[in-house]
């Protein structure tokens, strides 16, 4: 259920539908787009989302999906339902081309063998149980050619008629050309006169004074009457025969078309099912194209009401800002069993209404099977009903004021809201006397909360902001405001109410001080104190969040370094084990070879009856072999001893920490050097990486217990050299010409290195082309937490063919 009836217009879905319609290739697809409605069945919504996601992958990977000749035969099918009707040649050609597209789509989505699965299982659902008629294409091809003209060999009779017609036309042309030449020689016509065409017949232009000198029929004359156009008697009979043949030709063509149409007529229901699939596919393609334009993703669908959206953006606002080269501030918003209703407050023009419309539009899009601009690990629930109250709803026809219309909406909300309802109310309580409006709004919101409905409301009223502290299920959110630059940040933060910043904005635009002072008196001390407390709360919260962000960044870096260290340590141990195993195997081989050599030597001596010369030579061979194998064993033992050399364990030093000391963080293995101490914090250097940490979590390490550089030479070669990587890092990567999958794989490794090295900005060269690689790159960037923002390069340096990435 949706309310009101024009909900799509209020949330902006009519413009999304228009975008989809523009991207359809046929009226088949446009009809499907027109029929899009909000669904409530989870499995059905999941299928539609998966189909759009699969087609998005097809477009991004540049796969050869058939995307041409999406003709709509519905009008032709309707026209030929009565008997004795037929399809025109042009309709036959359209039918052939579009039906070929259907057959190619079915082949594209079908598994190659019975053992394989369909490459795109969600899209493959559309071709299940379709009854196709491959013979239709061949039958049409025998009748018409690529110019929609009936072929000569469509029937034997038609071929015979056209052969006769060609022969007679040739005969008529030769005769009339001969007669024209005679007329020129006799001076009846000028030398530059050419044959003309009147009533479909070739005629000779001749002066009116000479018309009786040529026997024939006059078909026309000039405007002045000085020239007449005559068909000579000699070709008249031939042309009559040609006309008769043309009539026969037309009748035979109609007979052929009727025969084909009679054969196709019983197949129409099955063919219509195929064309419905073609229309659905066209609409899915349009949804995938729009998804690429929006950098949209498929969220995780949940079977119950609620939402946990991360970096969600209003689609239309995103497209508008994208065209202007601007960024949209994404929203993180959650509604769950603990906080079902979110009360958003904050300054005017701060983004409250945009946030509310974003919730309505994205939820509606998801339940229509459209991908949405948010990260793919966002969670989206399913609502049975969606209600909205927004904008000026004054009704002159029904004699209702805006506030009366608002109250009627609230009555509908309270009567029909359930646990699976999502309601959206903009400027709740506005439109009447503030105290009364605020009180009514509070009572209505309390009732909706009792019904366990989900909702988002925007307001300036303090009593609604305070409800979160008195009622479970209701939470506060605020749109942040930059008090230094006096501008809204369009950023939603949940947990606390927001100030309207009315006095600050009024002061900034230049209202007189005496007016502001008088307004402060009228507002009252308590009201001003409450507003200032909200502002202070916003500032303190922002400071805490900045600190948390710094801590998360440091923790993330440390975790990465620890993971890399442990991985390399494991690789070293594994390599050590491999060397020991190899050494033992070599030793066994040496012993086996030695035994064989000794046995061979003894056998030779015995077989030669122990002659001195044979014995001497055998001993020399054995001695050389033993010396060679002893050398191998010495090398193996040396290597093994080197591996077994005891590793020095760093010892803790309990003396105070100073500059230049070796330290490590408690519970970790990486050792760095203290380069600066400020108060209770120290700056520790790990090569090119520097980190600030509190002194009380650092352990001082006795330098004498650390391995010397020459003892760590082998490990250094096998460890991660971050200085070398920093020296080799290029702040620009070129992925033009690569396939999407290969480009993204290369880009992921590159971004990991950039984050590890603390790079602030990089440039990605992906080219313009059709924009698929560019959109894929931006889809990847959207999911990288360390990316602060990204944008097109300056037009003089590549424009849309390159993306500039700024890291946090």
N, C-alpha and C positions, 0 to 999 in steps of 0.2 A: 504494500500500500504506500502511495506517496500522497503528500498534501503540502500545498494546494495543487490544483491541476496544472498550473504553469510552473511547477517546481523546476523543471529543466531550464526554463528561461532564467529563473531567479539565481540558480547556481552556475549558469553558464554552459550547461551541457548542450544547448542548442547550437552553440558555436563549435563545440567539439564534434557534433554530428555533421556540421557543415564542412569541417576539415576532412572528415572521413569521406563525405560525398565527393569532395573535390579530388580525392585520391583514388576513387573507383574508376575502372576502365570501361564499365558498361552499365546499362540500365539494370541489368541483372544484379550487380553489386549494389547499386544505389537503392534498389528496392529493399535489399537485405539491411542496409544501413538505416533506412527509414523505419524498419520494424524492430530496431534494437530497443529493448526494454530492460528495466531493472529486474534481475532474477533473485530468488531466495533459496534455490536448491544448491547446496555446496558442491555436489558432484558435477552438476551442470556448469556452474561457474568455473570450477577447476578445469573442466575440459576446455571451455572457451579460452581461458587464460593460457593453458598449455598450447592450444592451437595457435594463438597469436604469438606466443614465445617461440614456437618452432618455426613459424614463418619469418619472424625477426632473425632467427639464426640463419635461415636460408638466404635472406637478403644480405646479412653481414658477411657470410661466407662466399657470396657470389655464385651460388649454385644455379645450374641451368633449369630453373623451374619455368614451365611454359607460361608466358605472360603476354600473349598476343591473341587476336581474333576471339575476343570474348563477346561474340554477337548474341543478341537476344532474339530467339525465334518465336516468342510467345504470340505475337500478333499474327505471324504467318500460320502457326498451328491453329489459332482460333479461326482464321479465315478458311482453312481447308477442311474443317470438320464436316460441312455438308458434302454430299457426294457430287460428282461432276465438277469439282473445283480442282485447281492444281497450283503447285508452287512455280513461281517465275524463275527463269534461269539465274537471275541475281540472287534470289533467295536460296536456290540450290547451292550456289557457290559459298554463300555465308554459312549455310548449314554444314557444308563439307568442312570448311576451315575451322569452325568452332567445334565441331564434333571431333576433328583431329586433335584439337587442343585438349578436349576432355579425355581422349584415349591416352595422350601423352602424360597428362596429370596422373591418371590412374597408374601408368607404368612407372612414373617417377616415385610415387608413394608406396608402390608394392615392393615386397622383399624379392630379391633376385632368385632365391631358392626357397624351397619349403622349410629348410632348416633355419634360415635366417629370420630375424624379426624385422618388422617394418622400420625403415630409418627414421620416420617421424610418426610415432604411434598415434598421437592425438589427431593429426591431420588425416591419418589413414582411416580413422573412424568414418570420415565423410564418404569414402569410396566403398565401404562395406555394403554388400547386398545390392549394389548397382547392377542393373541389367543393361549391358551395352550391345550395340548392333554394329560391329566393325564392317559388315557388308554394306552398310549405308554409304560409307565413304567411297568404296570402290564403285558402287552403282552410280553415284553422282559423278565420279571422275569419268565414267564411260559416257556420260551425257553432256557435260559442259566442260570447257577448258578454263584456264586461269583468268580469262577475260570475261567469263560468264556468258560465252557464246556456245550454242549447241554444236557439238562436234558433228562432222560429216558422217562418221561411222556410228552415230547413235542408233541408227537402224539401216537396214539394206535399202529400204525404199527411199529414205532421206538421202542416202549417198547417191542413188540413181538419179533422183530429181536434181540434185545439185550438179552432177556431171552434165546432164542435159542442159541445164541452165547456163553453165559456164561455156559449153560449146556454142549455144545459140547467141549468147552475149558476144562471144568472139566473132561470130559470123556477122552479126548486126554492126559491130564496131568497124569491121573491115569494109562492109558495103557503104556505110554512111560516110566513112573517111574517103572512099573512092568517089562517091557522088559529090562531096565537097570539093575535091580536087578538080573534077570536071567543071563544076560551076565556076571555079576561079579561072580556069582556062577559057571558058566561054564569056568571061567578063560579067557574069551574073552577080558575083559577090567580089568584094575587095580581097586583095591578096593576104591581108593580115587578119581576116575573119577566122574565128575558131568556132568549133562546135559548142552549142549551149545545151542546157538541160531545162526542160519544161515538163511538168506533170510526171516526173520520173522517167522521161524519155529524152534521148538525144535528138536535137533538132538543128537545122541549118538556118542562121540569120540571113535573110535575103531582102533586098529592096522590094517595097510593095509593088513597084512597077513591073518587076520580073516574076512575081509569084506564080503566074500562070505558065511560066516556061518550065517549071518543075512540078511534076505530078506528085501530089501528096496531101497531107492534112495540116492545116494551120492550127497550132496549139496556142499561140499568143501573138501579140504585137506590141511594139514600143509605145510609149506614151504619146509620141507625135504621130503615130500611125505610119511612119516612113519605113519601118522595118517590121517584117513578119517572121515568125519562127515556125518553120515547116518540118514535118517529119516525112521524108520521102516514102512513096508508095512501096518501094522495093524492101524497106526495112519494117514497114508497118506490120505486116503479117508476122514477121519474126518477133517483134516486140510483143505482139499479142500472145504469142506462144510463151514468151518469157513471163508475162503477167500471169498466165494460167499456171505456169510452174511455180511461181512465187506463192500463189494461193494454195497450191498443193503442198508446198514446203511448209507454210504456216500451219496448215491442218495436220500435217504429219508431226510437226514439233509439238503441237498441243496434245496429240494422241500420246506421244512419248512422255510428256510431262504428266498427263493424267494417269498413265500406267504406273509411273514411278510413285506419284502421290497416293494412288490407291494402295500400293504396297507399303508405304510408310505410315499411312493413317492408323492402322492398328498398333503401331509401335509408339505412338505419341505419348501415352502415359509413362512408359519406361524412359523415353528420351527426355520428358519434362523433369523426371527425377534427376537425370544427369545434368540438366541445365540448372536445376536448383543448386546442385553441388557446385557448379561453376560460379553461380552468383554468390554463394556463401564463401567460396575461395577468394573471389574478388574482394568481398568485404573484409575477410581476414587479412588479405594483402594490404588493404587500406589501413586497417588497424595497426599492422606491423610497421607500415611506412610512418604513420603518426607517432608510433612508439619510438622509432629511431629519431624523429624530429625532436621528441621530448626527452631523449635519453631515459626512456621509461623502462621499468623492470617489473618482473612478476613477484609480488610479495608472497610470503607464506600464508596460506589460507587456513583459517581456523573455523571450526564448525559452530562456534558460539559467538554471541555479540561481543564487541570490544575492538580495540585497535592499539597497536604499538608501532607507530610510524617513525622512521628515522630519516632525517634529511628529506622530508616531503616538500614538494613545491607546487604552487598553483600552476597548472599547465598553460593557461592563457597568458598569465603574467610572465612565465618563463619564456614563451615564444616572443612576447613583446619586448622583453629586456634583451633577449638574444639578438633580435633585429637591430637593437641600439648598441650592441656591444657591452651590455651591462650584466651584472650578476644578480641572481635572486637569492635572498636570505632564506635558507631552508628551515623547516620547522620540525622539531621533535615533539610528538604529542602522543599521549597514552590515555586510554580509557579502559578500566578493568573493574573487577568486582569491588575493589577498595575505593577507587575514584571513578565513579560512573559518570559524574557530571563535573565539567570543568567551567569555572567562572573566570572569564578573562577580562582584566581591567588594564588601564594604562592610558596614555595621552591620546587626544584626538589625532586622527591621521597617522596613528602609530602602527596600524596593521591589524587591528582587532577584527574588523569585518572581513579582511582578506583571509585571515586565519580561519574564521568561521566558514567562509565560502570554500576554502581549500578542503576543509573536512567534508563538507557536503558533496563537492564535485568529485573528489577522489574516491569517496565511498561509493558514489553512484557509478562512476566509471568501472571500479572493480567489480561491482555486481552486474555490470553489463558486459563483462568479459574483456575489458580493456586494460592494458598495462599502464602503470602510473609512474610518475617521476618521484621515486623514493628508492632507498637501497633495497637490494633483493632479500635481505634478512629481516626486513620489516614484517610485522604480523598484521593481518587484516581479518576481522571477524565478519559475520553475516548478520544483517538486520532484516527483519520481516517488514518493517515500516520505516519511512524516512519523512519527517515533518520539518518545515522551515517557516520561520516568520522573519522577514527581512524587508527593508525598504518602505517606501510610501505606498500604503494600500488603501488610500482614500477612494471611496466608491460613490460617484455622483449619482449613478443609476439607482443604487440601493439606499441613498441618503445616509451613508456611513462616514464618519470621520476616520482619520488614520488610527486614532486610539481605539475607537469602537471596533474597527476591523481587527486590530491587534487583540482585543479581548475575545472576539469571536474565535480567533485562531487558538487562543489559550484554552478556551472551552473545549474546542475540538481535541487539542493535545491531551487535556486531562481525561476526556471521555474515552479516547482510543489508545492511549499509551500503554504499553505492556513492557515486560522484561526484555523483549527483543526489538524495542523501538529506539531510534536515534532521532532526537529533536535538536534543532538549531534555532536559537533566538538571538537576534541582533538588537543591541541597545534595549535590553530587557527593562521594562517599566517606564520607558521614556514616552513622551507624548502627552503627559498630563502633569498635574501638580506633583512636584518631586516626592514629598513625604507620602502622599497617598499612593502614587505610582510605585514607589519603592516598597511600601507595605504590601500592596497587592502582588507585586512581583515575588516578594519573599514567600508569601503564602502559596502562590502557584508553584514556585520551585520546590517548596517543601512537599507539596502533593505529588509532583512528578517524581521526586526522590523516593517517596513512599511506594510508588508503583514500580520501583526498581528500573526505571527507564534510563537510557544513556543520553547524554546531551552535552552541547557546548553553547554557552551563552556569553554575550559581551555586555558590559555595564560600566557605569561610572558611580553607581550607588554604593555607599559604604556599608549599608546593612546587608547587601548581597555578598560583599567581600568578606564580611564577618561570619557568614553562614558556614563556611568550611570548618570553623572551629567548633561549631555547635552541632553539626549533623555529619554523621559518617556517610560516606558515599559521595560527598561534595568536596572538590578541591579547588584551589586558587591557581591562577596563572596570570602572568603580567607581560605586557609588551614593553621591552626595555627602551630607555630614553637616555641619550647622551647629554648630560647636564652641562658639560663644558662647551660643547658646540651647539647646544640647544636644538637638537634634531632627533627624531625617532630612529631607532636602530632596526625596527621591523623584526626583532628577534623575540621569540616566545620563551619564557622561563616559567616552569611550573613550581608550585610549592608555596608561593607568597603572592598576595595581591599587589597591584601596581598603583602608583600615584597618577593622577590626571595631569600633573604639572601645569595646571591652569594658570597659576600666578607667574610661574617662570616663563611660560610662553607669552603671556600678556606683557610682561616686563621686556622680553626680548623684542617684541614687535613695536615697542615704544609707547605703550599706554602711560599717561601721566602718573607720577608717583602718588599724588593725592587721591587719584581714583583707586589705585592699588591699595593704599592705606585704608580708605573708606570701605573697600570691598573686604579687606581683612577683618575690619570691625564687624561688618555685617555677617561674615562667615562664622565668626566666633573663635575663641582660643582653642577649644577642644577640636573643632574641625581642622584648623590649621595644624595643630600638633599631630593629629592623626595622619594628615597628608605628609608632614615632614618625616614622621616615623616610617612611613612607607618608603619615602625617598631614601632615608638612611639605610633602611633594610635592603633596598635594591643595591646601593653602593657596597655595603658590606658583603652581600651575596656575590657580587661581581668580583670583589677582591678574593674571597674564599675560592671561587671557581677558578680564578687565575692561578692561585697557589696549587689547587688540585691538579690543574692542567700541567703545571711545571713538574709536580711530583709524578704524575702519570708518565710524562715524557722521560724523566730520569729513570723511573722504574722500568719503562719499556726498553730504554737503552741498556740498562744493566742486565735485564733478562736476556736481551739479544746477545750481549757479550758473554754472559755465562753459558748460554746455549752453544755459542760458537766454540767457546773454550772446551766445554764438555764433549762436543762432537769431535774436535781435533784430538783431544786426549784419548778418546775411544779409538780413533783411527790409528794413533800411535801405538796403542796397546795391541790392536789387531795386527798392525804391520810387524810388531815385535814377535808376536806368536807365529806369524807366517814365516819370518826369517828363521826362527828356531826349528819349525817343522821342516823347512827346506834344508837346513843344515843337517838335521838327523837323517833325512832321506839321502842326502849326498854322502854322508858317512857310511850308511848301509850299502850304497852303491859301490863306494870305494872298496869296502871289505869283500863284497861279492866279486868284484872285478879282480881283486888280489888273489882270492881263492882260486878263481878260474885260471889266472896266470900261473900260479904255483903248480896246479894240477897239469896244465899244458906243458910246463917245463919238465916236470917229473916224467910225463909220458914220452916226451921227445928223447930224454936221456935213455929211458928204457928201450925205446924202439930202435935207437941208434947203437944199442949195446954199449952205452957209456963211453964212447970214444972221447978222447981228451978235447979235441977241437969242438965237437958238438956240445960237450958239457960246458966248455968255456963260453961259447956263444949264447947258450941258454941262460947261463948265469948273468952275462952282460945284459941281456934283454930284461931279465927279472929285476936286476939292480936298477936299471933305468926306470922301469915301471914303478918300483917301490919309491924311488926318490920323487918321481912326479906326483904320486898319490900322497906322499908325506907333505909335500908343499901345499897341495889342496887342503889337507886336513889342518895344517897350520893356519891357513887363511880362514877356514871355517871356525876353528877354535878361537882365533883372535877376534873374529866378528862376534862370536857368542859371548866371549868374555866382555867385549865392549857393551853388548846388550845387557849383560848381567851386572854391570857396574852399579853399585847401590846409588840410589837417587837421594840427594840431600833434601831434608825436610826443613822448611823455613821455621825458625824458632822465634817465639814471641819475646819482645823486649818491653818491659813494664815501665821504662823511664818515660818522661813526658815527650810528646810528639813535637818535633821542630821541623823547620824548612829543610828540605833535602833528605828527610827520613823516608825509608821504604815502609809503606802501609798497605793494608787491605781492609775491605769492609767485612765486619763480623759475619762468619758463615759462608764467605766466598773465597775463591782461590786466586783471582786476578790481583797482582801486586803492582802498585803505582808509586809515584814519588810526589811528596808534598812540595808544592811550589809557592804556596801562599797561605797564611793563616790570618783570618779576620774574626776577632771575637771568639765565638764558640764553633766557628765553621772553618774548614780547610778546603783549599783547591788542590785536587789530586790529578796528576798527569798520567794518562795511560798512552804514551806515544803522542799521537796527534790529537787524541781525545782528552778533554778536560772536564772534570766533574766536581761540583761542590757537595760536601757532605759534613754532617756534624761530627765534631771530634770524638764524642762519646760512643760513636758506632765504628770507630776506626781502630785497628790493631797495629801497633808498631812492630815491625819485623827486624830482627838482628841481621844486618847486612852480611856478617861473616857466615851466616847459615845459608845464604843464597848461592846458587850455582854461578860459577864464573862464565863469562861469555864463551870461552873456548870449549867449556864443558857442555854448553847448550847449543853448539853449532849445528848438530844434526836436527835438533828440535826446531831451531829457528828456520831451517830450510823447509820443514814440513808444516810450520804454523802459518797462521793468517797474518800477512804483513800489511797492516792497515796504512802505514806510511807510503808503501809502494803503490797501493791501490789509490790513495789520494793523489799521488803524483801523476798517475796514468788516467785519472777520471776525466772524461770529456763532458762539459755541461750541455752538450748538444748531441742528440741521437737521431739518426736518419733511418726510418723504416719504410720509406717509399718503395713501392714495387713488391713488397712482401705480401704473402697471403695473410689474411686477418689473424688466423690462429698462430702462425709463426711470428707475426709482428707483436702480438700481445705477449707471447712467451718471452721474447727478447726484451720487451718493455718492462715486464715484471722484474726480471733480474736487474735491469738498469735502475729502476726506482728503488729496489732494495738497497743497492749500493749508494744511491744518492742520500737516502734516509740515514744509513749507517755512518756516512761521512759528514753528515750535518750540512749538506749543500742547501742553499736557500732558494735557488731558482735553476730550472733546466728548460731546454727548448726541444720540442719533439717535432721533427719534420715528417709529416705523413702525406703531404700532397692534397690537392683538392679533389680531383676525379668526380665520382658521384657521391662523395661524402660518407661512404660506408665505413672506410677505415678510420676517418676522423671521428665518427660517432662511436665506433668501437673503442677507440682510445679514451674518449671522454667517459664512456661507461665504466672503463677500468679505473680511471682517475677518481670517479665518484665513490668508489668503494675503498680508496686508500685513506685511512684516518689521518695520516701525516700531511696530506695535501690540504693547504689552506684555501686556494682558489686556482682557477685556470682560465685562460682567455685566448682569443685569437692573437696572433702576432700583428704588429703594425702593418698596414697595407703596403708600405714601401719595402717591408722585409719579409714578405711571404703571405700576409693576411690570413685567410682561412686555411691556407696550406700548411700552417704550423701552429702549434699550441704552446703557450708559455705557462709553465707550472710553478707556482709559489708554494714552498713548504712552510709548515708552522714553525 
